[in-house]
Amino acid sequence: MNPGIGAPELLVIFILALVVVGPRDLPLMMRKLGRAIGQLRSMARDFQRSFEELGREAEMEELRKEIQALKNSNPVGDVSREIKAAENELRDLKVDRPHPRTGTFGGTARKVPKSDPGADAPPPSTADGDAVDRAVAEDTEQMLPLDQREDRKTASSNDAS
């Protein structure tokens, strides 16, 4: 904050003040000058504090708005809606497309149309083929949601009886 006034300049100012004011009134003038500089510094500090306070108030208002926006938004509800939409979409896909191993549409008894009309008889199965089919069926069962597993169990127990 030094405006480029060094020791030589201060010495020249002091000599001029001594000549103009005189040695008797110089201490009184220096006290008045010191008080005026003190008041200027005090006013500058108050001015700076008021700007800082205005800045803090603006930040607080911005924070209040952000907090209110967070209160109004429901991120958990948004995520749960997205999950439900994805589940519904998966259910729709399951109903529309046949399962590759069973040839049925979404657990219903409708058969997939075969490409060869003369191939109505099931292909002969071997013991290894049955084991593979059972393993694939178990893996498929593990991938289903719990409620669909229970639906399949009740359907298979009804078919067995």
Phi and psi in degrees as a GROMACS rama.xvg file:
@    title "Ramachandran Plot"
@    xaxis  label "Phi"
@    yaxis  label "Psi"
@TYPE xy
-78.1393  117.454  ASN-2
-79.8862  24.4545  PRO-3
90.7844  22.25  GLY-4
-98.7229  117.36  ILE-5
-104.583  -167.84  GLY-6
-64.203  -42.7754  ALA-7
-63.4449  -37.9769  PRO-8
-67.4307  -41.5115  GLU-9
-62.3487  -36.5157  LEU-10
-64.9468  -40.7423  LEU-11
-65.7186  -42.6782  VAL-12
-63.6332  -40.3991  ILE-13
-64.6967  -42.2401  PHE-14
-65.8658  -41.7564  ILE-15
-62.9772  -42.9273  LEU-16
-63.9438  -37.8103  ALA-17
-65.5482  -38.9799  LEU-18
-73.5982  -43.6434  VAL-19
-74.6416  -47.9884  VAL-20
-86.1536  -37.9095  VAL-21
101.885  156.641  GLY-22
-69.5231  -23.4533  PRO-23
-78.6776  -39.7644  ARG-24
-93.9729  -3.82822  ASP-25
-62.772  -44.6197  LEU-26
-61.8913  -37.8324  PRO-27
-64.9748  -43.7992  LEU-28
-64.0178  -38.4406  MET-29
-66.203  -38.9778  MET-30
-62.7841  -45.259  ARG-31
-63.3757  -41.364  LYS-32
-64.0684  -40.9855  LEU-33
-63.453  -42.8153  GLY-34
-64.2362  -41.3052  ARG-35
-63.1944  -42.692  ALA-36
-65.3549  -39.1762  ILE-37
-61.4737  -43.2602  GLY-38
-65.1598  -40.0326  GLN-39
-61.8434  -43.685  LEU-40
-63.6384  -40.9125  ARG-41
-62.1932  -43.7346  SER-42
-64.3304  -38.5  MET-43
-64.8044  -42.0702  ALA-44
-62.3936  -44.5454  ARG-45
-61.4811  -41.4585  ASP-46
-62.2864  -44.6603  PHE-47
-64.864  -42.0336  GLN-48
-62.228  -40.239  ARG-49
-65.2242  -38.2602  SER-50
-66.2638  -40.6339  PHE-51
-63.6251  -40.1944  GLU-52
-65.1447  -41.4448  GLU-53
-61.6891  -41.0783  LEU-54
-62.5624  -43.527  GLY-55
-63.8308  -40.7544  ARG-56
-63.1141  -41.218  GLU-57
-63.9306  -41.5811  ALA-58
-63.648  -41.1992  GLU-59
-64.0306  -40.6525  MET-60
-64.2363  -40.7807  GLU-61
-64.2361  -41.7068  GLU-62
-64.6649  -39.2376  LEU-63
-60.7179  -43.0168  ARG-64
-63.3019  -42.2621  LYS-65
-64.701  -41.4213  GLU-66
-64.303  -42.3411  ILE-67
-63.1412  -40.3352  GLN-68
-63.7195  -39.5101  ALA-69
-66.7477  -37.5618  LEU-70
-65.7118  -38.0383  LYS-71
-73.4283  -31.6045  ASN-72
-82.9144  151.507  SER-73
-128.977  86.3358  ASN-74
-64.8023  -32.2594  PRO-75
-67.1048  -42.5787  VAL-76
-64.0913  -39.3461  GLY-77
-62.3218  -44.3039  ASP-78
-65.8528  -42.1835  VAL-79
-65.4848  -36.5796  SER-80
-64.6752  -40.0337  ARG-81
-65.0917  -39.8344  GLU-82
-65.8972  -43.6375  ILE-83
-63.34  -38.8222  LYS-84
-64.1625  -40.5153  ALA-85
-66.371  -39.8077  ALA-86
-62.8627  -43.9791  GLU-87
-62.4497  -40.0225  ASN-88
-64.2486  -41.2035  GLU-89
-65.1504  -39.8454  LEU-90
-62.498  -42.0168  ARG-91
-62.5305  -40.5984  ASP-92
-65.5367  -37.7399  LEU-93
-66.3682  -38.9471  LYS-94
-71.0702  -35.9721  VAL-95
-78.1987  -30.7889  ASP-96
-108.203  141.893  ARG-97
-75.3695  148.364  PRO-98
-71.2977  134.513  HIS-99
-65.3275  -27.2128  PRO-100
-93.7266  -34.7528  ARG-101
-92.8034  -25.5126  THR-102
75.6164  19.9529  GLY-103
-113.803  159.734  THR-104
-93.9996  110.566  PHE-105
51.0188  38.6597  GLY-106
86.3312  -3.13962  GLY-107
-86.1281  171.184  THR-108
-89.9019  7.1071  ALA-109
-71.3842  133.104  ARG-110
-90.1997  152.161  LYS-111
-78.6818  133.364  VAL-112
-63.7101  135.033  PRO-113
-90.0846  152.981  LYS-114
-77.6365  -29.2999  SER-115
-105.193  110.481  ASP-116
-65.9247  -22.8776  PRO-117
-84.5599  -1.73708  GLY-118
-99.7303  52.0945  ALA-119
-75.2151  -28.5762  ASP-120
-77.168  140.27  ALA-121
-67.5074  147.951  PRO-122
-67.1789  150.593  PRO-123
-64.8403  138.431  PRO-124
-109.549  149.946  SER-125
-107.43  171.957  THR-126
-64.8356  -38.5444  ALA-127
-66.6544  -40.1769  ASP-128
-63.4662  -39.2882  GLY-129
-64.6111  -39.8418  ASP-130
-65.2473  -40.4774  ALA-131
-65.7119  -42.8484  VAL-132
-60.3764  -42.3295  ASP-133
-64.6744  -41.1801  ARG-134
-64.4228  -41.5768  ALA-135
-66.3348  -39.8592  VAL-136
-64.4332  -39.9947  ALA-137
-65.9594  -42.6669  GLU-138
-62.9489  -41.069  ASP-139
-63.8353  -39.8537  THR-140
-61.2809  -38.741  GLU-141
-69.4477  -24.9298  GLN-142
-82.5636  -15.6804  MET-143
-76.9891  151.663  LEU-144
-64.6555  158.688  PRO-145
-58.1368  -43.6728  LEU-146
-65.7433  -32.8902  ASP-147
-74.7595  -31.7187  GLN-148
-62.1463  -44.0699  ARG-149
-64.9695  -38.3932  GLU-150
-61.4986  -40.9083  ASP-151
-67.3945  -39.1246  ARG-152
-63.624  -44.0769  LYS-153
-67.5603  -36.715  THR-154
-66.7322  -40.5734  ALA-155
-70.8698  -33.4887  SER-156
-71.3417  -31.9417  SER-157
-70.1764  -36.2621  ASN-158
-68.6406  -35.9791  ASP-159
-70.9528  -28.9477  ALA-160
